[in-house]
Amino acid sequence: MPIGREERRKLPGLPFQYEYGGGEDYYVRECYEEYYPLVEQFVLTQESCLTVTGTPDIGTSVSYAYCFEEFWKAHRDEWIVVAVSYDKNEEATQFAVYEDGVETTRVSHADEDTLLTVLRGLQHQLDKLAEDQDGKSEETKKKIKKILLLCDGVPKTRRTNMVVFTSPNDEWLRRNGTDGKFLFMPLWTSDELQEAALVLGLGLDDAEIDRRVEVFGGTARFCLSRDTNKITLAKERLVELIIREIRDGAGLQGLLFEETTEDTRNSLLHLEPLRDQKRCATIKLASSFVRTNLEQCLQTLEIAARERLRLLLGQRTRSTAGWIFESNSHEILRQGCGLRVTSLPDGDIAPVRESTLLIAESNKTDEFDADTLSPSLVSSGPYHKPTTKKWESIDSFYLPKMNSDKLVPDRTAAKWNKDNDGPLILFQMTILKSHRVQGCGKMDCDCQIAKIVNHNY
């Protein structure tokens, strides 16, 4: 975190689509400082509509509050800001007008007709001021203000000088997808959620945040909630959605190709802005928990059918296509196969050699907690996959089963592997043409496996 960075603010009394459940203060994400200038530049240079969106429950309403405060501080002399909240039916529920540094109008039980009446009245005043200034010298003219609509939720009508903050909305995207302007907010990282919990005094330790991220992904609503009952119910709901909507391979295909309900997609899939491109996003599986449960659906498809699905997804969603590729690879390695390997050249010291490594079949893939490797691992498998990816660049490994009755004089994994004619093989899986292996991940994996192998000697 940069030294001196603002971490928390009082939530302004704006009209909100939903009541904010985080108390009086909100956590100021670093990305707000990156996204606000993009919103500001759009408002000042383009007389059209901008949509700021992202995965549900990441806090688009809070970013709406942040952008209001920043814009109001910088441009209160040139703009009248009308903040409006909309319900799920795209009906205006509340609005407030801010002019000359103060709130001048507040309607707590609004409708579209009332909002239109107020907007027309404001525009009439501005038009009248412009008309009265005809013929005056430039020195005596007053600057004519503009009207900005900031919306929390989706309106029925798109207007000029409008910024809409909303979760993904199929109907709004259909109406505005061809010529609309979009910004996609990023998911939260574990570090960011941990810092927010500390700054806001939520009483959630880092381990608890990590556990929630594994279930809900990078969203704030449940990862930062103090209500444990809500957390339990939300987790149960994820399982129910998968059982009800994604029962087999066909259901999985429907999810990935947006043929399921909007609510199901928003719960099981998350939006990730493209690197250095905030106006586009790709979809990814919501969390490790969702991924594990959906893999059971994927396994009902033959590997060839999975591969066809991956190719169909293509560039449309690289993350999900990569997940299918990885799942296929795990299944092939579990079934047993031969790997043709080529040694890396080392100048003129060692010639390039080719050989075949045999992978024995596993009755089932051994899935384990990467943080707490058990010594019993050496007698299971022999193909092993962590339940969550903790080792950078290492996705799984093959370790031939150890006979617990066999005495091994040399207490090293290398000696044991040589005697058993079965090397430890680490796997990195990616659909990218180039993907560097991080040495720290390999070292961490090697050290932990060496410890459990030595434990069994």
N, C-alpha and C positions, 0 to 999 in steps of 0.2 A: 504494500500500500504506500503511495507517495506520502512523504512527510508533509503534514499540514493539510491534507485533503479533508474536505468537509465530509463527515460520515453520516450525520443524521440531521433531519429537519422536522419542524412542526408541520403537520399536514394542513394545508389551507382549507378553508371552509367552502370548497367548490361543490357544485352539484355532481354527485357520483352515481354511476349505474348501480353499484352495489355498495353497501356500507363497508367501510374499511375496518378490518378486524384486528389491526395491529397496534391499537392504542393511539395516542396523540402524535407520535413521531413515526417517521419512516426512514429507512436506510437509503442513503444516496449511493446508488451503484456508480462505479467508475464509468460505465458505458453511457450514462446520462450526459456526461460532459462531452462525450464523443458524438452522440446523436443529436443533442439540442442544436448545435450550429447548422446541421443539415436541415432541421425543421425550420429554423430561423431564416436561412438562406432561401428556402422554398417560398415561405410566406412573403418575403420582401421582393422576390424577383418573378414570381409566377402567380397569376390570378386564376388559380384552379384549386383542385382538391388533392390533399395528401392523406394517405392512410398509413398510420403507424400500427403495426400488428406484430404478432409472434405467437408462440405457444401459449395456450390458456394457462392461467395461474402464475405467469412470470411477473405480473404487475404492470400491465399496460396502463391501468388507471393511475398508478403512482407516477409513471412517466408523464402522463397527462398533467398531473399536478406540478411536477418539476418544470415542464416546458411552460406552463402558464406563468409560474413565478419568474422564470428567467426572462420571458418575453415581456411581461408586464413591467419589470424593473427597467428594461432597456428601451422600451418603445411606448410608454404610457402617454407621451405627448403627441404621438402620431397615429395611434390606433385606439379604437374602442373594441374591447374584447367581450364577446358573448360566450359564456361557458354553458354548455347544455348537456344533460344526461338523457339517455334513451334506454328504454327497456328492450326485452328480447323481441317484441313485436314492432320495433322501430318507431315507437311512439315517444315523443318528448315527455319527460316526467318532471323535470325541474330546469330552470335556467336562471342565470344571474348576469347582469350587465355591469362592466367595470369601465369607468371613464374618469379621466383627470385624477387618477390616483385613488379613487374610492369606488365602492360598490354602490351603484345608483339605483338598481332595480333587482328584486329577488322575487321569483314566482315559484313557490314550493310545490304547487299542484298544477302543473302546466299541461298544455296540450299543443298540438301543432298550430291551431288557429291563433292561440294567444301568442305563441312565439313569432309567427308571421306578422301579426299586428305590431309587435314591438320592433321587429326588424325593419318593417316598412316605415314606422315612425322615425327611427334613427336615420334611415337613409333619406327621408324627406327633410329632416333637419340639416343634414349635410348638403343636400342639393340646394336648399334654400340659402345656406351660407355661401355656397359657391356662386349662386345667382346674385346675391347682394354685393358680391365683391367684383362683379363685372365693371370694368372702367376704372377701378382703383389702381393706384400705383403698386408696384411690386413690394415697396417698402411698407405699405400699410395693409397689405393683404394678410389674412390669417391663413395658416396652413390647414388645408382640408384633411380631416382624419379619414381613415378607412376602417371598415368593420371586419374583424376576424372572428370566425366561429370555431371554437374548440369544443369537440364533441367526445364525450365518454360513452361509447356505444355507437351503433350504426343508425343513421337517419334514413328515411325513405327517399329523400331527395338530395342529390349531390349539388352543392352550390360553389360559387367562386369564393376564394379566400376562406377555405375551410380545411381544418385538420381533424381527422377522425382517428381516435384511439380505440382499438377494438381487438378482441380475440378473433381468430379466423372465422369468417362468415361466408358460407357458400353463395348465398344470394347477392351479397355485396360484391364479392369477387366476380360473379357472373355479370353484374351490371357495369363493373368498372375495370375488369381484367384487361380489356384491349387498349384502353387509353388512360387508365388510372395510374397514379403514381403511388408507390408503396415503399415503406421502410420496414425491415424485419428486425425486431429486437432479439438479442441473444439469450440463450438459456443461462441460468446461473451455474457457476462452478461450485464444487464442494468448498473450496477455500472462501469464496465469496459468501456462501450461506453461513459458514462457520463464523466469519467476521461479523455478519449482520446479527447473528444470534448473540454474539458477545456485546456488540455496540448497543443493541436494543434491550439487553438484559433479559433475554428470554429463558435463561436457565437450561439451555440445551448444550450438552458437551459435543466435542468434535465427533466422537464415536457414534452418538445418536444421529447427528446430521448425516454422517456417511451411510448409516443403515437406511435412513429415509431416502437418500439419493439413489441407493440401489433399487428401491421400490418405485419411487415417483420421478426419478430423473431430476434434471436441473430446473425445478419449479419451486416457487417460494411458498405457495399456499399451504401445502402439507409439510414441506420440509422445515418450515419455521413455526408451525402451529404448536400451541401449548396444550391443545385438547387431544389427549391420547385416544379418546373414544372416536373422534373424527378420523384419526390416523388408521385405526383398526377397520372402521367401516369403509374408508376409501380403498384400503388394500383388498378387502373382500370384494368390493365393487369391481376392481380390476379383474379379479379372477372370474367373477360372474360374467363380465363382458366377453372375456375370451371364450368361456364355456358356451355362452348363448350365441355369440356372433361369429366366432372364429373356430368352428368345431373341427375343421379338416383343412386339407390343402386348398380346396376351392374357396373356403371362407377366408383363408390367408390371402389368396390372390385377390379376392374382393376388397380386402382391407388395403392392400398395397396399390390397387388401381382405383381407389376412392369410390367403390361401389357399396360400401357400408354406410351407416348413418354418420352424420357429422359428429355427433357426440362420441361414438365409438372411435372414430379416427383421432379426434382431439385427445382422447384418453390414452390411446395406445401408441400414437405416433407423435413425434415432436418436430418442430421446425427449427432448422439450424441455418442461420445466414451464411452465405458463401464467404470464404475468406476474402477480405478486402472488397466485398461487394454486398452492401447492406440492402440493396434493392431486390435481391433474389434470395431464395432459401431452398434447401433440400430437406427431404423428410428423413427421419431416423427413428428407430425403435425407441420408445420412451425411456426405458431403463433396463438394467440387467435382469430384474424380476420379470418384466414383460417379455424380454428376449428369451429367457429360459422357458417360460410358459408357451410362447409361440413356436419354439423349436419342436415341441411335441406335435403341433399341427403340421409343421414343415416335414417331419419325418414320416407322415402318412403318404407323402408323395415319393415316387421313385426318384432316384438321383437324376435320371435323364429329364424328368418333368421339372425338377427343381432348377436344373441348368437352363431349360427353356424359359422358365419364369425369370431367372436372373438376366438372361439376354434381353427379354422383353422390357425389363425395367431399365437396363442400359444406363444412359447418362441422366435419365429422369430423376433417379435417386441413387446416387453412387453408394451412399451409406448402406441402404437396404440391400442393394445388389451385392455389396461386399459381405454382408451378413449371410446371405444365401451361399455365396462362394465358400465362406469359412465353415458353415454348417456342413456343406457337402464334403469339404476336406476332412473335417473331424470324423464323419461317418466312414469315409474310405479308409482312413487310418485305423479306425476301430475294427473294421472288417478284416484288416490285415492286407499287406501288399508288399511289393518289392520296390525299393527306391533306388534309382540309378543316380549315383553321386559322382561329382567331378571335383578333385582337389583344386584349391586355388594356387596359381603359380607363385613361386617365391624366387623370382629372378632366375639365376642359373643354378641355384642351390638344390632345388628339388624339382623333378619332372612332374608334369601334370599326370595324375592317375585317375582312372575311372574304376568304379566298383559298384556292387549292388548290395544294399542293406535290406535284410528281410525283417518286416514288421509282423510280429505274431498277432493273431486275432485276439481281441478282447470280447468277452461276453457282453460287456457294456462298458462305456467310457467311465473311468473313475473321475468324478467331479469332486474337487476338494477346495477348502478354504486356503487361499494362498498365504494368508497371514499366520495360520496355525497348522503347518504341515505335520501330519501324524506319522510316526515311525511305521505304522501299519501300511503306509502307502506302498512300500517296497514289495509287499506280498499281494498287491491288488493290480488292477490294470490288465496288461502292461501299458495301455495308453491312458494318459492323465490330462485332464483339462481343468483349470481353475474355474470356480463358479463366477468369479468376477476377475477382470483383468487387472492385476496388481503389478506384474512385472512388465516394465516397458519393453516393447518389441517381442516379448515371448508369449505366445498364445497357448501353447501346450507342450508336452514332452512325452517321449517314449522311453520307458525304463524297464528292461526285462525283469520278470518276477524273480525275487530272491528266494532261494530255498533256505528257510530259517534253520534247518538242521546242519547246513553245510558250514564247515569251519574255514574261515578265510584268514590266513596269517597276516597278510598285509592290510592294515586298516585304512585303505584308500578306495574311493569309488572307482578310480581308474584301474587299479589292480583287479578289483572284483569284476568290472565290465570286461576286461581282457580275458579273464579266466572263463567267463560265461559266454564269450564270443557274441556279446550283445552290447553295443555302445549306448550310452545315453544320447538321445537325439532331441534337440530343442527345435521347435517349429515356430516360424513367423509366417502369418498368413495375410496376404494383401492382394487386391486386384490391381494395385498400382504397378506401373512398369518399373519404377525405381522407388525403393523404400529402405532407407538406411537402418541397420540394426544398432540400437543404442547399447553400448557396452555396459552401462550400469545395470540394465535389466538382465543381461546375460550373467553378469557377475552375481547379482542377487539370487537369481535362480540356481546357479551352480552351487553357491555356498549353502543355500537351504537344503538342497537335495543331498549334498555331501554330508551334512549333519545327520540327516535321517538314515542315510545308508550306513554311516559309521555307527550309529546308535544300535543297529541290528547285528553288528559283528560280535 
